[in-house]
Amino acid sequence: MASLAWLLIPLLAAIGAGLWGSWAGRNRKTAGDGVELEGYARFRAAMERSEAVMVRPGGGEKPDSDGV
């Protein structure tokens, strides 16, 4: 009888895993890609603004360190 009790543990674990797998794989109604695309557009706009602030005329050249 004790051996049958030990066989119930993997059986219950398999049933639990099957239930969890079916719940995790269910179809969900999502908002779509619109929200993510709007966030990406805001990110790109912010990065373009920060890039424009960093670029200064004549600031890209480094002075010669060994110039005499």
C-alpha positions in Angstrom: 0.0 0.0 0.0 2.9 2.4 0.8 4.3 1.8 -2.7 1.0 2.9 -4.2 1.1 6.1 -2.2 4.6 6.8 -3.6 3.3 6.3 -7.1 0.6 8.9 -6.5 3.3 11.6 -6.1 4.6 11.5 -9.7 1.0 11.0 -11.0 -0.2 14.1 -9.2 2.9 16.1 -10.3 2.2 15.1 -13.9 -1.5 16.1 -13.6 -0.4 19.4 -12.0 2.2 20.0 -14.8 -0.4 19.3 -17.5 -2.9 21.8 -15.9 -0.2 24.5 -15.5 0.9 23.9 -19.1 -2.6 24.3 -20.5 -3.1 27.4 -18.4 0.2 29.0 -19.4 -0.4 28.2 -23.1 -3.9 29.6 -23.3 -4.8 32.3 -25.9 -4.8 35.7 -24.4 -6.4 38.8 -25.9 -3.5 41.2 -26.2 -3.5 44.9 -27.0 -1.4 44.2 -30.1 1.8 45.8 -31.2 0.4 49.4 -31.1 1.5 50.1 -27.6 4.9 48.7 -28.1 5.4 50.6 -31.4 4.3 53.9 -29.7 6.9 53.3 -27.0 9.6 52.6 -29.5 8.7 55.8 -31.4 9.0 57.8 -28.2 12.4 56.1 -27.5 13.7 57.0 -30.9 12.5 60.6 -30.6 14.3 60.9 -27.2 17.5 59.4 -28.6 17.4 61.7 -31.6 17.0 64.7 -29.3 19.9 63.6 -27.0 22.1 63.0 -30.1 21.4 66.5 -31.4 22.4 68.0 -28.0 25.7 66.1 -28.0 26.8 67.2 -31.5 28.5 70.6 -31.4 30.2 72.4 -34.3 34.0 71.8 -34.2 33.6 69.6 -31.1 34.4 66.4 -33.0 38.1 67.1 -33.5 40.7 66.2 -31.0 43.8 68.4 -30.5 47.1 66.8 -31.3 48.7 65.7 -28.0 52.2 65.5 -29.4 52.1 68.7 -31.5 55.0 71.0 -30.8 
